[in-house]
Amino acid sequence: MLKELLMKTRSYRRFKQEPAPDLATLRSLVELARLAPSASNQQPLRYVLVQDPEKRAQVFSCLKWAGYLTGWSGPKEEEQPTGYIIILSDPKLSIKPGIDVGLVAQTMLLGARELGFGGCLLGSIDRPQVQEYLNLPEDLEIQLVVALGTPGEEVRLTTVGSDGDIRYWRDENDIHFVPKRLAKDQIVAEF
């Protein structure tokens, strides 16, 4: 079951507007995230839940989408995420929260998919503008934005070709393909 869930937990960049994750759903994803391991058990992460349409539009305006898809500036208005979880860190607790961010982000995506939602992790963020729009505490640092909603596109995995190109693409039917390296090509040694 875990492998099936992982296969369905892709980066979705286009969303249907209904059903949308409500605040209770976003809180449930934070509840899952808090159970994830934490380096030195510092638990330095904090979260901002965004479900209000006006605030969602503000957050959306601060994000850059899908760098490999040249000529595509992101989802149209009717395809935009219907919820966000912004992952913040407290530098007083950890100056290198990257391990924690990765663990909680994947945990949230798996939890969202299990609930029928999908998401995309975004690191290309106009952080000062998000900070201002949401009036976030200045002592916390924005690490990642988790965009959420009901998937509005098909995403398929494929194998990295002999040319080694790992860039994702969309075909003529607008299906999103994501090349993955084979496990045998990633194993360095076996003892």
Secondary structure, 3 states (H helix, E strand, C coil): CHHHHHHHCCECCCEECCCCCCHHHHHHHHHHHHCCCCHHHCCCEEEEEECCHHHHHHHHCCECCCCCCCCCCCCCHHHCCCEEEEEEECCCCCCCCHHHHHHHHHHHHHHHHHCCCEEEEECCECHHHHHHHHCCCCCCEEEEEEEEEEECCCEEEEECCCCCCCCCEECCCCCEEEEECCHHHHCCCCC
